[in-house]
């Protein structure tokens, strides 16, 4: 239905055609409202865990759906169910499947049961990890619960259209764009416009002039907090009026329309999106006087914070009621027919709900029946009959049981019968192992794409060097690497603060903007969240972005986008979406609190879902870029800030050689102790090794090269079985990355069994590093620290050979 008016104004339609469209619109909106009402009841009766719905927003979303075309993109939040139904990107059975957390992606293609209801996504990745044709579908990037968190991604989705339009080298990329004619639609609640990320992205879109259409659903509240506390002038479009585009300036086209006025909404969206699509400028549609009939969510009642007058006004201005009255007054439909439509809609929604519930409950019942049969069989041969019967009775007595109940019952039974053996017990064990495997796939898979294009599957190509290879600054190796890759692949783009005109603060991109143009190598404003969001949206639309955060200390200002959105994207869509962004940054040792950080523990803990690369020099960094640019998974690469002017050999295959991810490298063989380090501290350890050799101590030095994945071939563990002693050196805080590395080696690689002395760590002090060389020496690991720690560990084992130093 919505496409029926996609290329026509309402005035161009016959009255009969117009009536049919309006009636169908009302049917969709009414079904959506019934889904909200039934969904709330399903939560309150215990069948679903939580509910958050789009009631009160239906009519505006009908209007928005009419101008949404194939190839367009949505980045919205959890109020948009009517829009998803109207565009055909979702439907009622999928709505209820997600409400019941059905892990079957054929039932809940948005998330495979991993996200709560009304969190939408379309699947644009084939089963083999390849891209689907995004021009043949309407596209929805995956929603998040953080109400403004999708805004950075929206900027990137819109920017992709600009790059596809303006860069002629991309015009043959017909899976992703038709010369940039696609619009990126975003939705946000009025309360969330108070978030810094909204204002950051709004400003960036006005600067960049990208085809981005932001709809603000304004119901005057953000949960219980009214607009008077949220927004200057209590009106976001008034507050942002200075962004209004004027002759000779950039900026936004800003529209305002009431959320219960069907005709005005259709006309406003038709006009706004025509400007956005044809003139390639951002627009904001501020939809005011919306309502939220059931309150924010199932966790509370809006009667607690809305006064009687407000509740009365909301009842009278409910958008469905207003649309219904207008349809009757305009002779579009009569009372009998609209009542019949509503009755049929209620019946259909209830049928969809029951079908979705039966679909998952029948499968769970099958699992429970299997478990009960196996438990009953075990009960017949066990001496613990009474206890096993109690477990079975408890399982059968579960109200709205889940798979966990069947699995938990089996595990309890096996604990009780731990000293027994029987065929019946073996059968229960086999069933449990199979169920645990199935549920691991349902709930623990797809953190990465794991496709044929995964960077873990990129072939290893060693670096080659001419006999007379020039010794150059490390930055020159990086520069040559980027140059070769930009020449090889026209979809690669890079951007960040100072990346373009001056070639980044350490000259990795020096001269490349002049060679490849400002569309491909671009300066940005100081807006870290926007930088990562740009990368995310561009990657979703088939480009290969290198998004630079100038220093690793400043990753904190982009952490929400990295963690909430990028790192979880593959997982929360059950492998339905991917965004192979490369985040480039630099850190570790230099000078000062905000230029010498090494927050690797923060990165490791917050960014599971990104590969974490920590090259020791620029040659290794280049090899990692070569690998990542041929893969399809996101990564963050932290270059060593004090390594850009250190001399390295220039490889002859600088754009081709690859460094495999997860492959640790033995930098120095030794027999007395295994020392694991990375990045800048690795050079400290290598310096210490020379001093230790003078003290008759021979250490083995290992560079893991990537922290995630970490040493997949157990190089560290194997070394420890040779040396029996372990030291981890890094410049993160105590108990951060060093603790992570210890867990990997001592637990995962079973290094505990090889130890003949307690493992040790050397890290930075418990605070940020101060300014100056002395500050660096006394707060971060030094060669002296490494020498003395290794020596003391050896002294503890053999004090005769290694007497106390002091």
N, C-alpha and C positions, 0 to 999 in steps of 0.2 A: 504493500500500500504506500509507504512513504515515498517510494521512487516515482509514484504517479504524479507527484507535484515537484519533483526534483528539477525539472527543466521548464516549469510553467509557473506563472504567478496565479494566485487564486482567481483573479479577474479574467483569465484566459479560459477558464473551465466553464462548461455548460452547468446549469443549476443541478441537473440530475447527477452529473459526474461529481460536482461539488458535494452534494448530499451524500453520495456513496462514500466518498473519502472521509467526510466528517463522521458519519456513522461508524465506519470502520475504526477511525481514530478513537472514538468514544469507547468502542468495544475493547480495544487494546488497553486503554487507560483504566476502564472499569475492571478488567481482568487483573491488571496490575494491582489495583487497590485491594481486590479480594485476596490476592496472594499475600499482601502485607498483613491483612487482618487474620487470615488463616495461619500465616507464618508466626505471628505473635502468639496465637493460641497453642501452636505446636511446641513453642518454647515453654510456655507457662504450664503445659501438661507434662513436660519432661522428655518429650520425644527428641527435641533439639536442644542444644546447649545455650544458644544465645541468638538474638535476632536484632537486626538493624535494617530498616526498610526505607523505601522511597516514597511513601505515601505523602500526598500534598504537593509533590513535584511533577505530577503526571503530565499535565497539559503543556507545560513549557517543553518537556522532553519530547512530546509528539512533534512540536514545531521544529525542534532541533533535528530530529530524525529525518524530516522531509528534505533537508539540505545536505545530508550526510551521504556521500557517494562511495562507490567502490574505489579503493585506493586511499581513501581518507583514513585518519587515525584518531582514536580517542585515548586520552589519559585523564581519567576521572576519579571519582571516589564513590562511596558505597550508597549513594542515593539514586543511582541512575538506572534502576531496573526497567522503567517504562521505555526509556531510550533504547536499551538493549533489546527489549521485546519488539519495539517498533522497527528497528533496523534489521531484525532477524539475526543479530549476533548472539542472541541467547533466546531461551524460551522457558515456558513454565515448568516442564519436567526437569530441565536443568536447574532452574531456580530451587526447586524443592530437593533435588538430589544434593545440591550444595548445602542446603539447610540441614540435611541429615548426615552431612560429612561422608557421602558415598565416595570411596577411594577409586572407583572405576572411572577412568577418564572418558569412557564412552557415555557415562551418565553425567559426570561433572567435568566437561572438557576444560573449564577455566582453571581448575586447580587440583583435580583428582582428590577432592575431599580435604585438601590441606588448608584451605582458607575458609573463614566463616562466610555466611551468606552475603550476597550482593557484592562480592569481590570478583570482578569479571576479567576475562582475558580470552582472546581468540588464539588458536594454535597456528602459528605460522612456521613451524618446523616440521618437516616430514620425519617419519620414523627413523630414517637413516641419518638424520641430523642436517639434511640439506634444506635450503630455503624454499618455501612455497612461493607462488607468484602473488605478491601483495596487491597487484593491480586487479586481480580477479575476485578479490574479497573486500569486505569492509573489515577494518582492523581495529582491535582493541588491545592496547598494552595492559599489562597486569596491574590490577588495583592493589593499593595498600591501605591499611587502617589509619596510618598517619595522614591527617586530613589535608595537609598541604604538601605531603612528601612526593607526590607525583608531578609537581610543577616543574622541577628541573628537567625531568624526562620529557615533558611536553615541549619545552624549549628546543631540545634536540630533535624531536620528531618534526617540528616546524622548520628548523634550520635545514634539515635534510632536503626539504622541498626547494629551498633557496639554492642550495649547492647543486642539486640536480638540474635546476633551471638555468643557473648562470654558468656552470662549468660544461662546456660543449663536449669535453672528453667523457662525460657520464651519460650522454643522451642515448647511447645504445644499451643502457642498463635497464631493460624493459621489464624486469621482474619487480622493480621497486618504485619506478616513477615514470610519468609521462611529462618530461620536461618541467617537473616541479609543480604540477597543477593541483596537488593534493593539499588539503587543509588539515591541520592538527587541531582537534577539538578538545578543550579542557573544561572540566567542571569543578567547582569548589564551593563550599559553603561560605556564607558571609563572615562567620566567625574566623575561619581559617585564613581569611585575607589579612588578619592581624599578624600572621606569622612572617618572620623575616624572610623565609625562603620565597614566599609569594611576592613580596616587594622586590626582592633581588631579581627574580625571574621576570617580573613585569617590566622592570627597568631594562633588563637585558633585551627583552623582545622588542621594546620600543627603539632601542639603539640599533638592533640588527635588522629590523623591518622584515619579519618573517610571517608567513601565513598561519597565524595562531589565533584561534577563536576561543576566548575564555568566557564561560557562562558562570555567573555568580548566582547561586540559589540563595536568596535572601528571605529567611523566615523570621528575621529580627532577633534570633537567639543563637547561641552556641552552647548546647545543653542548657544550663540554667542562666548563662551570662548574657545579658541583653546588649544590644548594639551600642547603647550609651556608654558602656564600659569597654567595648571592643574597638570602636571606630571613631576617628575624628569626624565630627559633624553627623555621626550616626548614619553615614551613607558613604559607601565605598566609592561609588562613581563620582560623588561630589569631592571626596577627599583626593581622588586621582585625576581631577579635572585638568590639572596642569599637564597631564600626559596627552591631552587631546591634540590630535594632529592638526596643524595649521599650514597654510601655504608656505612652502619653502622650509618646512621643518619635518623631522621624523616624529614618531609618536603613535598613538592608538586612535582608532575610531571607537567612541564610547556610545553605547545605546542603553536606554532604560525602558523597561516595559513591565506591566503588571503580570504576575504569574497566573492569574485566573482569567485572563482575557485571551481566548483562543484565537480570534481573528488578528488582534494586534500582535500576538506572539508569532503567528505564521508570517505576517508581513514583515515584522522586525527581523526575524531570522533570515528570511529570503533576502532582504536588503543588506544585512550585515555580512552574510557569508558571500554574497556576490562581490562586495568590496574586498573582502579578505582574499577570495580566490582569484579574482581578476587583477586587482591592484597589488596583491602580494604584500599586504600590510596587516598588522595585528589588530584585532577588534576585541572589545569586551562588551558582553551583553549582561547588564545588571538586571536580573529578574527579581522585582520587589513584590511585596505583599503575598508572599508564599505562606503556606501553613504546614504544620507537622502534626497531623491528627492524633497519632499515637505517641507523641513525644520522641525523644532522641532514640531510645532503644528499649529492649525488654527489661533493662536493668532498673528502670524507675519510671515514675509518672510525672508528666509535665504539669499536672494540676498543682504540684508542690510549689512551683515558682511562677506560674502564670496567673494573673488576676482574673476575676470573673469577666471583666469587660473584654480582655484580650481573648479569652476562651470563646466568648459569644461572637466576637468579630471573626475569629478563625472558623467557627461553625458556619457563619453566614457567607464567608468568602472562600470556602473550600472550592478548589478549582474544578472538581468534578461536578459539584452542585451548580456552580456558575455556568459551566459548559452545558450541563443538562438543561438548565432554565433557558439559556440562549437558543439551544436547538429547538426547544418547544416553541418559544416565542417567534422563531424564524421559520417555522413550518418545515423544518428539516425532517422532523419525525414527530409522531403523536405519542400521547401518554401510553396507550396500549402497546405500541411497538417498542418503545424504549423500555418499558417494564418487562416485556418479553425478552428483549436483548439482555437486560440485567439478570433476569432469572437464568437464562441459558449460560451467561458468563459465569455466574456463581457455580452452576452445575459443572461446567467444564474445568474450572480451577480446582474444585474439590476432587474431580476425577484425576487430574494431574497430580495432586497431592497424594492421593491414595496410591496411585501407581508408583510414585517415587518411594513412598514409605514401604510398600510391599516389595519393591525391587530390592531394597537393602535388607529389610527385615527377614525376607525369605532366605537370603543367602546366609545371614547370621544364624537363622534357625537351623539351616543345614549344618553349619559348623558345630552348633550346640548339640544337635542330634548325634553327630558323629562322636563328639566328646563323651556324651552320656552313654552311648553304646559301648565305647571302649572302657569307660569307668565301671560300668556294670559288669563287663567281662572280667576286669581286674578284681572287682569285689568278690566274685565267685571263687577265686583261687587264693585270695590274700587272707592273712590272719588279722588284718586291720579292717574287717568288714564294716564295723560300726562307723569308724572315722571316714571311710570312703563313701559310705551311704550318706553321711552328713554333707560331704562335699558335693555329691550329686544332687541332693535335695536343695542345697543352697543355689546351685547352678540353675536348676529347674525353676526355682522360686524368684529368679531375677525379674524385676520389672524393667521393661525396655532394655534387654540385655545387649551387650556388645561382644565383639570378638574377644576382647580382653577377658571377659568372664569365662569363656571356654578355655582359653589358654591358661589363665590363672588356676582354674580348677585342675587341669592336667599337671601343672607344675607342683601344686600342693600334693596331689596324689603320689607323684613320683618321689617327693621328699619323704612322705610317710612310709613308702615301701622301699626305701633306699637299700635295705639289706636283703631284699627279696629278688628272685629271678624267676621269670616265667615268660611264656610266649605272649601272654596278654599284656604284661608290662612292656615287652619289646614293641608290641603293636602301638601302645599308647605313646611310647618314646618316639617311634617313627612318625606318628601323626603330629606330635608336638614339634619335632624338628622341621617338618614340612610347613606347618603353620607359621613358625617363627621366620622361616625363609620367605614365605609369601608376604608376611606383614612387614618384614624388612624392606621388601620391594615397594609395598604400599606406602610406607611412611618414612623411609630413610634413603630413598634413591634420588638420583638426578640432581645432586648438588652441582655437578658439572654436566655438560652435554654428553660426554663420553662417546661422542660420535666418531666416525672415521676421520673427521677433520680436527679432532682434539689435538692440542699442541703436544700432548703426551705421545702422540702417534706420529709426529713429524720426524722424518728420518734424520739421524745424526750425520752431519757433514763436518769433518774436522777442519779447523782453520789451517790454511797453508801459507807458507812464508818463503819468499825468495831468499836465496843465499845472501844477497846484499840488501835485505829488507831495511827500509829506513826506520830509524827510531824517531817517533813523533810524539807529541803530546797526546794523552789519552783521548782528549776531546776531539782530536782529528780523526781518530778511529771511529768514534760515534758519528761524526759528521759524514764520513764516507759511507758508513752503513746506512744512515738515513737517506742519503743521496741515491744510493743504489736501489733502495726499496721504493722510494717515490718514483723513480724511473720505471721500475718493474711493474708496479701496481697502481693504477690511476685512482683506485678507491681509497687509498690511504690519505688521511688528513691529520694535521697536528695543530694544536692551539693551546694557548695558555698565556699567562702574563709575561710579556717581553719575548715571546717565542718568535715573533715575526720579524719586525724591522731590525732588531739587533741580534737575532739568531739565538736567543735565550741567554740567560745571565752567564752561562759557562760555555757558550759558543757551539753547542752541539748542532744547532741549525743555522750556523753562520752561512750567509749567502744563499740559502735554499729558498727563501721567499722570493728573492729576485729571479730565481730560476724556475720555480714552480707556481708562482702566483699567490696572491693574497687569499684566494678562496681555499687553497690547500694548506697553507702555513700561515696561521692567523694569530694576531694579538687579541687578547681579551681584556676586559676590565678586571678589577680586583673583586672577583666573585667566585669563590672556590666551589660552592654548591652548583652554580650554573655551569662551571667548566665540566664537572663530572656529569651533570644532567645532559649537557650537549653531547658528550661522548656516548652516553647511554642511548639517547634517542637516535643518533646517527648510526650507531652499531645495529640497533634493531632494524633500521631501514637499509641495511646492506653495505654501509660504508665501514672503513677500518680506521677508527680514530685513535690517535695518541693524545690523551688529555693530560696536560702537564700541570701539576701542582708544584709551585716553585721550590718549596722546601717541605720535607716530610713533616716538620712541625705544623705546617698549615693544613695538613690532611685532616686535622681535627675539625676544620671549618667546612669540610665536605663529608665528614664521617657519616652523617645521617643518610645522605644519598648513597654513599658507598655501601653502607651496612644494610639499611632497610630495603633498598631497591636493587642495586646491582648485584650484591653478593647473594641475595635470596631469589633472584629472578628465575633461574632454572629450576630450583627446588620448588618454589611456590606455585609454579605452573606445571609441575610434574614433567618437566622436559618439553613443554610446549612452546617456550620462548627462550631466546638467548640474546646476549649482547656482548660480543667480544671486544670490549674496551681495553686498551692498554693504558694504565695510569702510570705516567712517568713522573718521578720525583727524585730528590736527592737529599742526603742527610748524613748522619753520623758526625764525624768530627769536623769542627771549624772553630768558630768563636761566638760565644754568647748564648743566652738562654733560648732564643727562638731561631738559632741558626746552627745548632749542633745537637739537635735532639735525635733520639733513636727509639721512638715509641713502638718498637716492633711487637711487644706483647699486646698493646692496644690493637694493632693491626691484625695480629693473628687471632685474637679473641673476637674481634668485631667483624672480620671479613672472611669468614669461612664461606667459600664460594668463589674466591679469587685465588689465583696462584700468587704466591709471595716470593719474589725473586730478589736476591741480595748479592749481586755480583761483586767480586773483589776488585775488579778493574774494568776499564772501558772495553777491552777486547771481549771479556766474558759478557758484559752488558750487551754489546753488539750482537753476539751470538744468541743471546736470549731474545732480543728484539726480532732477529731473523726467524726464530722459532715461533714466537707469539704471533707475528704478522702472517704466518702461514696456518695458524690454528683458528679455532672458533670459540675460545673460552676467555673470560676476562682475567686480567692479572694486574698486579701493581709491582713496579720495578723501582727499587731504591738504589740509585747510583751513589758511589762514595764521593762525598763532597770534596774531599781533599785529594782526589785522584785525577782530576782533569788535566793537570800539567805534569803529571808523572810520565816518564817516557815508556812507550810500548812499541813493539814492532807492528807495522802496518800489514795485515793479511792481504794476500793476493786475491782472495775470494771474500772480500769484506762484506758483501751483501748476500752471500750464499751460505757461509758456514753456520752451523747451528749448535747451540748448547742445549742438551736435553734437560728437561725439567725433572727434578727429583733425583738427579744423579750426583751423588757426592764424589769429590775428587781428593785423592791422597796427594797432598802437596809435598810432603816430606815423609819418608819412611823412617820408622824408629821402633825400638823394642821396649823402652822403659815406661812410656805413658802415652795414652791417646789424648790429644788436645784438639777439641772441636771449636772452630771459630769461623766467622764470616765477615764480609765487608771490610771496613777499615781496621778493625782489631786483628784481622788475619795478618796484616803486615807487622803488627806489634808482636804477635806470636812468632812469626818467622824471624824477626830480629832477636827475640829472646832465645830462640833455638840455638843461635850461634853462641851466645853466652853460656847456655846450659851445656853445650858440647864441651866447653872448656872445663866444666865441673863434672865431666864424665857422665853426663845424662843425655840420653838420646830419645827425643820425643817424636811421636808420629803425629803429623798435623793433617787434619781433614777439614776441607771446605765443603759444607753441604750444598752450597750454591743457591738452592731454593729452600725456604723454610716450610712452604706448603706447595707441593708435597715435599716431605722430608725423607731423604735417603732411602729410596724404595728398594735398593739392593742390599741394605744392611751393611754398608761399608763401615760405619761407625761401630756397630756391634761386633762385626768380625775382627776389627782392629782391637777392640777391648778384650776379646778372648785371647789375643796375642800378648797384650801389655798388662792387662789386669788392673789398670788404673785409668781414671777418667777425670779430665778437667775441661770445663766449658768456659769459654771466654767470650763475652760480648759486652756492648756498652749500653744496653738497656738497663732498666732498674733491677735491683735484686728481686729474684723470684718471678721475673717476667719471662722473657724469651729463654733465659737459661733454664728455668724450671720446665718449660715446654720441651726443650731439647733433651733434658734429663729424662722426662717421661717417655719420649720416643726411644731413647737408647736403652735405658735401664728396664723399662717395662715392655714396650712394644717389641724391641729387638732382643729382649731377654738378657740384656747385658748385666743384670743383677747377679746372675750365676757366675759371671767371670770376675767380679770384683774381689780384690783382696785388701781393699782399703776404701773408706767412704769416698764417694765422688765429690768433687768440689766445683764451685763456680767462682769466676771473677766477673764482676759487673760494675756498672757505674754506681755512684752513691744514690741515696734515696731522694734526691732532689734534682732539679734541672741544672745543667752545667753552667758555671759562671763564665764570665768573659776573661780572655787572656790565656796565655800559654801556661802560666802557673795554675790557673783555675782548671784548665784541661788536665794537667798532670795529676792534680790532687783529687780529682773527682771522677776520672775515667781510667780504665785499665791502662797501665804503662808496661813497657818491657820489663822494668824492675819488678812490678807486681807479678808478672808471669814467671819470671826467673825465680823469685823467692817462694812463690806458692808451689811451684813444681818441686823446688828443692826441699821444702818442708814436707811435702807429701812423700818424697823419696826418703827423707830422714826418718819419718815415722816408721817406715818399713825396714830401714837399715841404718840406724843411728851411728854405727861404727864407721861405715863407709862415708856417710854424709852427716858429719857432726853439726850441731846447732849453729846457725849463722850468727845470730845475735839475740 
